[in-house]
Amino acid sequence: MADSGKGGAHALAALIHYAEARRPARLDATGAMIPLSEQDPALWRGDLMARADRYLARAKALDPDGARTWQAALHGLWRRRASLETPPPWGAILAHYDALLARRDDPVVRLNRAVALAEVAGPAAALAAVECLDRRQLEDYAPWHAVRAEIFRRLGRRAQAREAYDRVLALGPGPAERLWLERRRAALGTP
């Protein structure tokens, strides 16, 4: 189902504001990326989060079934974290991805869903979901290799994890992502 004009615009505004609100928590002291699940919510900008919440509420009122509205709602779920001690709401995130798939079924949504699935059902379930995706569509998509690397790492399949990290690094990620990926790769040791 396509996003209606104004609802989709409000959802996009919510997505932009959520992303911008998290900017202060995105990098560590060395400039390496901090994944969303490891970011300190205390560093997120409350004023921008509140504005994003208002845009999301408007998007839900105008276009409750729009794919972009569901994408924005996924980002809104992270507001449930009050601190680093509060675990991410993985169950709700997975349920939202399931709902989003009913509105927009594509490999990127399925890949993101697999990240949540790994947290809810374990890395083996996530690997099965990722390996079902069409490799030809994702071979040059860095996040696909990064997700596979992390799943292989969690499963103790170090050689496959190293190979997937090497592939994503060869695709030339940005500096912050590169630093994070290199650290994850180095933590696996050498063969």
SULUR-V537769 format. One record per backbone hydrogen bond with DSSP energy under -1.0 kcal/mol. CO is the residue of the C=O (numbers start at 1). NH is the residue of the N-H. Records with the same first field share a line. If there is no record, write none. Layout:
CO: NH  NH
This chain:
4: 8
5: 9
6: 10
7: 11
8: 12
9: 13
10: 14
11: 15
12: 16
13: 17
14: 18
15: 19
16: 20
17: 21
18: 22
20: 23
21: 45
22: 25
23: 26
26: 34
28: 31
32: 28
35: 38
36: 39
40: 43
41: 44
45: 49
46: 50
47: 51
48: 52
49: 53
50: 54
51: 55
52: 56
53: 57
54: 58
55: 59
56: 60
57: 61
58: 62
59: 63
63: 66
66: 70
67: 71
68: 72
69: 73
70: 74
71: 75
72: 76
73: 77
76: 79
77: 80
78: 81
83: 86
88: 90
89: 93
90: 94
91: 95
92: 96
93: 97
94: 98
95: 99
96: 100
97: 101
98: 102
100: 103  104
106: 110
107: 111
108: 112
109: 113
110: 114
111: 115
112: 116
113: 117
114: 118
115: 119
116: 120
117: 121
122: 126
123: 127
124: 128
125: 129
126: 130
127: 131
130: 133
135: 139
138: 141
141: 144  145
142: 146
143: 147
144: 148
145: 149
146: 150
147: 151
148: 152
149: 153
150: 154
151: 155
152: 157
153: 156
156: 158
157: 161
158: 162
159: 163
160: 164
161: 165
162: 166
163: 167
164: 168
165: 169
166: 170
169: 172
174: 178
175: 179
176: 33  180
177: 181
178: 182
179: 183
180: 184
181: 185
182: 186
183: 187
185: 188
186: 189
